[in-house]
Amino acid sequence: MRFGFTTGSCAAAASKAGAFMLLTGKIKRAIKIETPKGITFDAEIVDITRAENSVSCAVIKDGGDDPDVTTGAHVVSAVSFLPETDGKPYVKIKGGLGVGRVTKPGLDQPVGEAAINHVPRGMIEKEVLEVCNVCDFHGGILIEISVPEGEALASKTFNPRLGIEGGISILGTSGIVEPMSSQALLDTIRVELNQKKALGYKVVAVTPGNYGQEFMLKTFGYDLDRSVKCSNFIGDTIDMAAELGFDKLLLTGHIGKLVKVSGGMMNTHSKEGDCRMELLAAAAVKAGCSLSTIKSVLDCAVTEEALAHIKSENKLEQVMQYIIERIMFFLEKRGGGKLEIACMVYCNQFGLLAKSANADSLLEQCKKEES
């Protein structure tokens, strides 16, 4: 699998090339930078525009084999002079067209700033100052990063949800994009949790996704879009919530995901294992279902089909009571007593299937904090 380079690496490479062209007057069509990961980025420089006191150029984002929506975007750096100061070179960085602006607290940058994270800012500054030193330049350099396609691309990212408006973020901690990496998702979960914490929330609602959104809204008056989306990373999300000091966590989700938690699976991705029918069959045994129903459950492809077989014997309530008890056992074990945890499980066909004893009170606290 081929790795790619982050928007931060592209911005740093374009800025270095732009600074070189501004200070030397020479064209630069390729540049090397070293990423924080220690991997060299050989960047091609395109869209070069030169004026007397400024240079603009771009690097085209390549995400490698990772399905990255920003692949193909032009990360542009416009480089110009700033007034000299006390004889030391300095760099100022700002965001231009297609780079989002932070509108909510808890993100990497303060409210009002361009969404250029601190690692890319450090990379840009390091590379530009290196050029300044080589060229014996002791003044100021202004870097304006823009992404012409950024505003359109942002709708396909988490940015609107996170409170970053007007474009994409210039991101990256390692400088490279690892194919199919889960780190980007984990980073996004942490950002959402940080944001809730910065807003003063003591209770955090977590859900694998928006599946069942209509049910939760109609039944409980709660919009799942307000929840932190943990994807398959239930255990990691609990760890992060505890680390950040939340008092309570409410997990809501579809039976297809959460039944795996009843077997102790804290990452519910299918590549980690698929024991849905086996766990439902074990619960059916516990509830006294007939052998034919248990066999039917094991032959099912989806959980709602299996629940229909169990319901035909009027055993759904007993089965789900056992399932929620097991879910809570493993959730509380993962939480380690550091925060109170509650859970609600539902499906489209049968609605609410089970909830822990404290689920209603935590849901009301979530709604109150988010109102």
N, C-alpha and C positions, 0 to 999 in steps of 0.2 A: 504494500500500500504506500502511495506517495503522499508525503506530508506537504503542507502549504505554508504560507506566511500570513501573519495577522495584518489587520488594517494598521496596527501600530508600527509594524515593521515597514510596511509600504510608505507610511507617512514619514518615518525616519529616513528611509532611503531617498525619497523624493526631496526631502528638506536638505539632506547632505549634498545631493547633486545640485540643487538649486543654489545653495550657499557657495559651492565651488564655482559655479558659472558666474554668479554675481561678483565674486571677489577676484576671479582670474580673467574673466572675459572669454574663457574657452568653453566650447561645447562639451557636454558630458552625456554620453548616451548609455552608459552603464556605470554602476557603482556597487561597491561592496560594503556591507555593514555586518557587524557581529551581533546576533540576537542574544538576549539574556540566557537562552538555552545553550549558548556556545556554538551554535550552528551558523555558518556564514550564509548570508543572503546575497546572491548575485542578482541585482535588480536591473532590469531594462528600463531606461528612462524614455518616456514618450511625451508628446504634446508640449514640446519646449517652446516657450515664448519669452523673448528677451526685450527689455527696455533699458534705458540709461541707468535707472536706479532700482530695477527690480527684475526678477526672473521667476517664471512659473513653469513647472514641469509636473509630470505625473508618473506613478507606478500603477500598473493594472493588477488588481488583487487576484491572487491565485490561491484558492483554498486547498489545492491538492486533490486528494480523493475524498475529502470530507464534503458532505452535501451542504455547503455554505452559501446562503443567499447572496452574500456580497462578492462572490467570485465573479470576476469580469468588471467590477466597478473601478472607476478611475479615482485613485487617491491623489489629489492634487496638492502641491505645496507652492504657495506664492511667497517668495523670499524678497525682502526689501530692507533698506537701512533704517536704523533708529538713531536718534541723537547720541553722540558719544558722551561718556560720563567721566570717570576718573582714570581712564586708561586701561580698564579691564573689559574684555569682551563679555557680552551678555546676550541672552536670547529671551524673547517674549513670544509666547505661543497663543494663538486664538483660533476659534473655529469660524468657518465660513459657510457657504451654501452647502446644504446637504449633510452637515454635521449637526447632530441634535444638541438641544440645550436642556440642561437639568432644571426641572420644575418642582421636584419633590425631594425632601431630605432623605438621608440614609444611603445615598449613592457614593460612588468613588469621588466625585467632584461636588462642590457646594452648589446650592440652588443659584441659578443664574449663569453658571459657567458652562462653557462648551463641554460636551461629553467626550472629552479626550482624557482618558484615564491616566493615572500617575505614572505607570510604567512606560507607556508610549511617550508621555511628556519627557520623562527622563531620557529615553532613547533619542528623541529628537534633539534635546539639548546637548547630550554627549556628542552626537555625530556632528552637529553644527559647530560646536566649540572646537572640536578636533580640526575642522577645516579652518576656522579662525586662527588657530595656533600655527598651522602649517603656512597660512598666508600672512602671518604676522599682522593680523587685523585686531584692533583693540576697541572697536566700537560696538554698537548694538545691532542685532539682527532680529527683524520681525518675521515670524513664520505664521502664515494663515493656511490652515488645512481645510480643504473643501472636498466634497464628493458629489459631483453633478447628479448622479443617480440616487443620492442618499435619501432624499425625501420619499421617493417611490419605494425604495427598498425597505425603509423603516417599518412600513405597514406589515411586512412579513417577519418582523423580529419582535422581541419582547419590549422594545423601547416604548411604544405608546402605553403599555400596561405599567411600565416602571416609572412613567413620568418624565420621559425624555422626548421632547417634541421637536419636529422640524427636520429630522434626519437620523442617520445611524450613529453609532458610537465608534470611536477609535479605541480599539481594545487590544488586549493581549498581555499576558504576564510572562510567557516564555518566548514570545516572538514568532512561534511557529504554530501551525494548526495541525494537530494529530488526527488522522483519519478516524472517524467514528468515535472520537474521544467523548467520554462522559463528563469530562472536567468542565466543559462549557455549561452543561446543564446544572451541575453542582454549583458552579459560580453564580448562575442566575438565581438558584434557590437561595443562596446565601445573601445575594443582593436584596431579594424580596423580603427575607427575614430581617435584614438590617434596616430596611426601610420601615417596616412595621415597628421595630424597636425604636427607631428614631422618632416616630410619631407618638410614642408613649404607650403603645399597646402592651398589655400584660398577658393577654390571651391571644394565641395565634391559631387561625383556622387553616387547615392543610387538606389538600385533596390531590389525588393523582392527576386529575384533569377536569374538564367541564362536562364529562359524561354524566347525565342525570341532572343537568342544570335546571331544566324546566320543572322536574319533580321537586327539587329543593326549594325553588322559588314559590311554586304553588302551595306546597305542603307546609313549609316552615317560614316562608317570606324571606328566605336567605339567598342571595345571589352568589353562586359558586365562584364567579369571576373575582370576588373579593378575597378568596382564599389564596394562599401561597400554593402554587402548582409544584408538587414534589415529584411528578412523573413516577418512575419506578423506585425512587430513592427514599423510601419511607424511613428506614433506619438512619440514614445519613441526615435526613431532615430533623428527626428527633434529636440526634446528637448536636446539630447546629443550634436548634432552638434552646436546648439546655445550656449550651456554651454561651449563648447570647443573653441568657438570664430571663427568658420568658417564664412566667409562673405556671401557665397552663397551655395545653395544646389539644385542639379538637380535630380529629381525623374523620373525614366523611368520604365515602366512595362506593363504587359499584362492587357487587359481590364477586365479579370476575377477577378483580384485583385483590380485594381484601381477604378473600377466602385463603389466599396463599399465606397471608400473615398468620392465620390460625395454625399453620404448620411451621411457624418460626421463620418464614422467609421475609427478610427485611429489604431485599431487592426483588421486585416482582416481575422483572423482565423475563420473558420466556426463555432467553438464553441461559438464565440462572436456574431454570427448572420450571416444570409445569405439572403441578400436583393438584390441580383444582378438583378434578373428579374423584381422585383418591381421598382427598380430605372431606368432600361432601359425602362420599360413600361411607367413610369411617363415622362421620356424624350421624348418618342414617342408621348405621348399625347401633350406635349408642342410643338412638331414639326408638329403636325397636321396629324399624321398617322391615318389610318382607324381603326375602332373598331375591325375588324377581325385580323388585324396585331397586335394590342395591345394584344388581346386574345392569339394569337399565341406566342407572346413573353413570356407571363406569363406561357405558357405551356412548354417552353423550359427547357432543363436540363443544357445546357452550353451556355455561352455568345456568342460564334461565331455563333451558330445556330440562336440565337435571332437576331444578327446583320444581318444575311442573310435575315430574314423576313423584317427587316427595310429597307435594301438596295433595296429590290424588289419594294418598293414604292418610291425609289430615295430620301429617307429622312435621309440617314446615316450621311451625313455631318452636317445637322442641329441638329440631335440627339447628335452627338459627340461634337459639339460646345457647346451645353448646358451642357453636361457631364463635359467637361474640365473646363468650367466656375465654376461649382459647386465644382469640385475637387480643383481648385485654391483657391476658397473662404475658404474651410476648411483647406487647407495646410497653407495659409497665416494667418488664425486665430490661428492655432497651433503655428506657428512661432512667432507670437506676434510682428512682426516688427524687430526682432533681426537679421534676415538674409533674403536675397533675395532668393525666391524659384521659380523654374520652373518645368514643368512637360511635359512628352511625353508619350502617350498611343498608344499601337499597338496591333495587333493580327496576328496570322500566316496566316489566310486566306485573310485578307484585308490590311495587312501591317500597315503603319502609319494611325492611326485613328484621332488623334488630338494632338495638342501641344500648350503650352502657348506661348504668344508673345515673351518671352525672352528665350525660350528653346534653339534655335539655338546658340545664343551668349554664353550661359552657357556651352553648349556642346563643343563649340570650345575652351573655356577657360579650360575645363576639359582635353581635348585632348592635349592642349599646356602644361599644368602643368605635365601631365603624360608622355609626350614624352621624 
